[in-house]
Amino acid sequence: MENESLNSICGIVMPISPSEGYLDNHWNEVLVMISDACRAAGLEGRLVSSNGDSEVIHQRIVTSLQRLPIVVCDISSRNPNVMFELGVRLAYGKPTVIIKDDATPYMFDLSPIEYLEYPKSLRRSATQEFESTLSNRLERMIQGSYSESVYPPYIDVFGSRGVTKMLESQSGIASSASHVDHVLFSEHYIDNSEEFNQAITTADELNVIGYAQYRMVVAFTDQLRGVLSRDGAVRFVLIDPDGPGVHAADLRSSAPSGLAEARSQHTASISKLRSIGSDTASGSLAVKVIDIVMPYTVFSFKYADERADEVYVWITPFKEPSSRRPGFRCVKGRDESYTLFDGQFEKLWAWDQAKRVV
């Protein structure tokens, strides 16, 4: 996609499949409404999933979300795919117009960003007024009245441009991506990565951003005890099992277990970590919880000897099993992204809304 053609396109993120409480043709009509507003502003409205040349739909979506100058995102019905793609777009810090119908409640997590609202009934007189408002907003963005400075209050929690570089490395956009070692993690995370297995077995310090899945903690019990036995330090930042974030994490799973079971699993994970820490005489283990669903999992390994510290990162696509989580390894002193992801842990650990539970 060349810049000249990009500047004429407005990306659209919205539900496209039938939704409960909506007529079968509803989203087609909404797409026409948004496209008409884009056209009035001199832009071509195009779904981010259909933009670009890649045969892989996820590649088209991520590339479009990163490159398109303006995106309109309809969060009506709180569709999980839409919310995930919105999170990616906001992580890039790019101009975004968020819209919703009048039947969808406002969301606390997006409160720093202004919404435009249209009637769910799609009554023509009201939608004409909405199209005019949206078109005017888009024109003001084209003229430069809106900039990335609108978004930092939300993005700063995640380290501002930090997530951008992670996603760029996944989509092949960043020039430094060629230095990243790409891997796929198996169902038990370590079975098909000898380097990862070696790192978690020999590290002197381990910091983790993760989902608090019980099977993950069980899989790493011996390795975690090994770090502690070397008088090392282990720290986890996990999803708060008592907050609403754990429900969002469960919905993204390829095999949702339901809210009650998800809370139970996350609570059991924290209890298991507490037990590992108390059973080991040396070292230190600490856990904090946050009510945010991070789009990736991070393992940051540090060594007391001459080896270079390293991080392993893998993203968590919507409704995909563990075996299809693309991951990569970054080495301190070699890869720019090492500082980014190691810093992500420290930012979350120091965040005043992170609660210490172990």
C-alpha positions in Angstrom: 0.0 0.0 0.0 1.5 3.3 -1.1 1.1 6.4 1.0 -0.9 8.2 -1.7 -3.5 5.4 -1.8 -3.5 5.0 1.9 -4.4 8.7 2.5 -7.6 8.2 0.5 -8.8 5.2 2.6 -10.6 5.2 5.9 -10.4 1.9 7.7 -13.6 0.4 9.2 -13.7 -1.9 12.1 -17.2 -3.2 13.0 -19.2 -6.4 13.5 -19.9 -8.2 10.3 -21.6 -11.4 11.5 -25.2 -11.7 12.7 -25.5 -10.6 16.4 -28.2 -11.4 19.0 -30.7 -8.6 19.2 -29.9 -7.3 15.7 -31.6 -8.0 12.3 -29.7 -10.2 9.9 -29.0 -7.3 7.5 -28.3 -4.8 10.2 -24.5 -4.6 9.9 -24.7 -4.3 6.1 -26.8 -1.2 6.5 -24.4 0.2 9.1 -21.5 -0.4 6.7 -23.3 1.5 4.0 -24.0 4.4 6.5 -20.3 4.6 7.5 -19.1 4.3 3.9 -21.4 7.1 2.8 -20.0 9.4 5.6 -16.5 8.5 4.5 -17.4 9.3 0.9 -18.7 12.7 1.9 -15.4 13.4 3.5 -13.5 12.4 0.3 -12.4 9.0 1.6 -13.1 5.4 0.6 -14.5 3.4 3.5 -13.0 0.0 3.6 -13.1 -2.9 6.1 -9.6 -3.4 7.6 -10.1 -7.2 7.0 -10.5 -6.6 3.2 -7.7 -4.0 2.8 -4.3 -5.0 1.5 -2.8 -7.9 -0.6 -2.0 -10.5 2.0 -3.8 -13.8 1.7 -3.7 -14.1 5.5 -6.6 -12.2 7.0 -4.9 -11.5 10.3 -1.9 -10.0 8.4 -4.3 -7.7 6.5 -6.0 -6.6 9.7 -2.9 -5.8 11.7 -1.2 -4.1 8.7 -4.2 -1.9 8.0 -4.6 -1.0 11.7 -1.0 0.1 11.8 -0.8 1.9 8.4 -4.1 3.5 7.7 -4.2 7.2 8.7 -7.8 7.2 10.0 -10.0 4.3 11.3 -13.7 4.3 12.3 -14.5 1.7 14.9 -18.1 0.7 15.7 -18.2 -1.0 19.1 -22.0 -1.6 19.0 -22.9 -4.9 20.6 -19.4 -5.0 22.1 -18.3 -7.6 19.6 -15.1 -9.3 20.9 -13.3 -9.2 17.6 -14.0 -5.5 17.3 -12.8 -4.8 20.8 -9.6 -6.7 20.1 -8.9 -4.8 16.9 -9.7 -1.5 18.6 -7.2 -2.3 21.3 -4.5 -2.9 18.6 -5.4 0.4 16.9 -5.2 2.3 20.2 -1.9 0.6 21.0 -0.5 2.2 17.8 -1.8 5.6 19.0 -3.3 6.4 15.6 -6.4 8.7 15.0 -9.5 6.7 15.6 -13.2 7.6 15.6 -15.2 5.4 17.9 -18.9 5.1 17.2 -21.7 3.1 18.7 -25.5 2.7 18.6 -27.7 4.1 21.3 -28.5 0.6 22.7 -24.8 -0.1 23.6 -23.7 1.1 27.1 -20.7 3.3 27.4 -17.5 1.5 28.5 -15.4 2.7 31.4 -12.1 1.5 29.9 -12.7 3.8 26.8 -13.9 6.8 28.8 -10.9 9.0 27.8 -12.0 8.8 24.2 -15.1 10.5 22.7 -17.8 8.5 21.0 -20.2 9.4 18.3 -23.6 7.8 18.6 -26.3 6.7 16.1 -29.7 5.2 16.5 -29.8 1.4 16.5 -33.1 1.6 14.6 -31.2 3.2 11.7 -34.1 5.6 11.2 -33.2 7.5 8.0 -33.6 11.0 9.3 -31.4 10.3 12.3 -28.8 8.4 10.4 -28.5 11.3 7.9 -27.6 13.6 10.8 -25.1 11.1 12.1 -23.5 10.7 8.7 -23.0 14.5 8.6 -21.4 14.5 12.0 -19.1 11.6 11.2 -18.2 13.2 7.9 -17.3 16.5 9.6 -15.2 14.6 12.1 -13.3 12.8 9.4 -12.7 16.1 7.5 -11.3 17.7 10.6 -8.9 14.7 11.0 -7.8 15.0 7.4 -7.1 18.7 8.0 -4.9 17.8 11.0 -7.2 19.1 13.7 -6.9 15.7 15.4 -3.6 14.1 16.3 -2.1 11.2 18.2 -2.0 13.5 21.3 -5.7 12.6 21.8 -4.9 9.1 22.8 -1.9 9.0 25.3 -4.2 9.0 28.4 -5.2 5.4 27.5 -2.0 4.3 25.8 0.4 5.4 28.5 -0.7 2.5 30.7 0.9 0.2 28.2 4.1 2.1 27.7 2.9 4.4 24.8 4.7 3.3 21.6 5.9 0.1 23.2 3.0 -2.1 22.0 3.4 -0.5 18.5 6.8 -2.0 18.1 5.7 -5.4 19.2 2.9 -5.4 16.7 5.1 -4.1 13.9 7.5 -6.9 14.5 4.7 -9.4 14.2 3.4 -7.9 10.9 6.9 -7.6 9.4 6.7 -3.8 9.3 9.6 -2.9 11.6 13.1 -3.1 10.1 14.3 -4.7 13.3 12.0 -7.6 12.9 14.6 -9.5 11.0 16.6 -9.8 14.2 13.8 -11.5 16.1 13.8 -15.2 16.6 10.2 -16.4 15.9 8.8 -19.5 17.5 5.4 -21.1 18.1 4.6 -22.3 21.5 3.0 -25.7 22.0 0.0 -26.5 24.2 2.4 -26.9 27.2 4.4 -23.8 26.1 7.9 -25.2 26.3 7.8 -28.5 24.4 8.9 -27.1 21.0 11.4 -24.4 22.1 14.7 -25.7 23.4 15.9 -22.2 24.0 12.9 -21.3 26.1 13.3 -24.5 28.1 17.0 -23.8 28.7 16.2 -20.2 29.8 13.5 -21.1 32.3 15.7 -23.9 33.7 18.8 -21.7 34.2 17.7 -18.1 34.8 18.5 -16.3 38.0 15.6 -13.9 37.7 12.2 -14.3 36.0 9.5 -11.8 35.4 6.2 -12.8 33.8 3.1 -11.0 32.4 0.5 -13.6 31.9 -3.0 -15.0 32.2 -2.7 -17.0 35.4 -3.7 -20.2 33.7 -3.4 -23.1 36.2 -1.9 -25.5 33.6 0.9 -23.0 32.9 1.9 -22.7 36.5 1.8 -26.5 36.9 3.9 -27.0 33.8 6.6 -24.6 35.2 6.5 -25.7 38.9 9.9 -27.4 38.9 11.5 -24.6 36.9 10.1 -21.9 39.2 11.4 -23.7 42.2 14.8 -24.0 40.5 15.0 -20.2 40.1 14.2 -19.8 43.8 16.6 -22.5 44.9 19.4 -20.5 43.2 18.4 -17.6 45.5 16.7 -15.9 42.5 13.6 -13.7 42.2 10.3 -14.6 40.5 7.6 -12.0 39.9 4.3 -12.4 38.1 1.8 -9.8 36.9 -1.5 -11.6 36.3 -5.2 -10.9 35.6 -7.2 -10.2 38.7 -9.5 -13.2 39.2 -12.1 -11.0 41.0 -12.3 -8.4 38.3 -14.2 -8.3 35.0 -11.0 -8.7 33.0 -10.9 -12.4 33.6 -14.3 -12.8 31.8 -12.9 -11.0 28.8 -9.8 -13.3 28.8 -12.1 -16.3 29.0 -14.2 -15.1 26.0 -11.0 -14.8 24.0 -10.1 -18.4 24.7 -10.5 -21.1 22.0 -12.3 -23.2 24.6 -14.1 -20.8 27.1 -14.8 -22.4 30.4 -17.3 -19.9 31.7 -16.8 -17.1 34.2 -17.1 -19.1 37.4 -14.6 -21.7 36.2 -12.3 -19.1 34.8 -12.2 -17.3 38.2 -11.6 -20.6 39.9 -8.7 -21.4 37.6 -7.1 -18.0 38.0 -7.5 -18.2 41.8 -6.0 -21.7 41.8 -3.0 -20.4 39.8 -2.3 -17.7 42.4 -2.7 -20.2 45.2 -0.2 -22.6 43.5 2.3 -19.8 43.1 1.9 -18.9 46.8 2.6 -22.5 47.6 5.7 -22.7 45.5 7.0 -19.6 47.2 6.3 -20.8 50.7 7.7 -24.3 50.0 11.1 -23.0 48.9 13.4 -21.7 51.6 15.5 -19.5 49.4 14.8 -16.8 46.8 11.7 -14.6 46.6 8.4 -15.0 44.7 5.8 -12.2 44.4 2.6 -11.8 42.5 0.5 -8.7 41.6 -2.8 -8.7 39.7 -4.3 -6.1 37.3 -7.7 -5.8 35.7 -6.4 -5.6 32.2 -6.3 -8.2 29.4 -2.9 -7.8 27.9 -2.6 -8.8 24.2 0.5 -10.8 24.8 2.4 -12.9 27.4 5.9 -12.1 28.4 8.7 -14.1 30.1 11.7 -12.0 30.9 14.8 -13.9 31.9 17.9 -12.5 33.6 21.2 -14.2 34.3 23.9 -13.6 36.9 26.7 -14.8 34.6 27.9 -13.3 31.2 24.9 -14.5 29.3 22.7 -11.8 27.7 19.3 -11.4 29.3 16.3 -12.2 27.1 12.6 -12.0 26.8 10.1 -14.4 25.1 6.8 -12.9 23.9 3.8 -14.5 22.3 0.6 -12.9 21.3 -2.9 -14.3 22.0 -5.1 -14.2 18.9 -8.9 -14.4 19.4 -10.3 -17.9 19.6 -7.0 -19.6 18.7 -5.4 -22.5 20.7 -2.0 -22.2 22.4 -0.4 -24.1 19.5 -1.2 -21.2 17.2 0.2 -18.4 19.3 3.0 -16.7 17.3 5.9 -15.8 19.5 9.4 -14.4 19.4 12.6 -14.1 21.4 14.5 -10.9 21.9 18.0 -10.6 23.3 19.4 -7.7 25.4 22.0 -5.8 23.4 20.9 -7.3 20.1 17.2 -6.5 19.7 15.6 -3.2 20.3 12.4 -4.9 21.4 14.1 -6.4 24.5 14.0 -3.1 26.3 10.4 -2.5 25.3 9.0 -5.8 26.7 11.3 -5.9 29.8 10.1 -2.4 30.5 6.5 -3.4 30.0 6.7 -5.6 33.1 8.3 -2.9 35.2 5.7 -0.4 34.2 2.9 -2.7 35.2 4.6 -3.8 38.4 4.9 -0.2 39.5 1.4 0.8 38.4 -0.6 2.1 41.3 -3.6 -0.1 40.3 -1.6 -3.3 40.4 -2.5 -5.2 43.6 0.0 -7.3 45.5 -1.5 -10.7 46.4 1.6 -12.8 47.1 
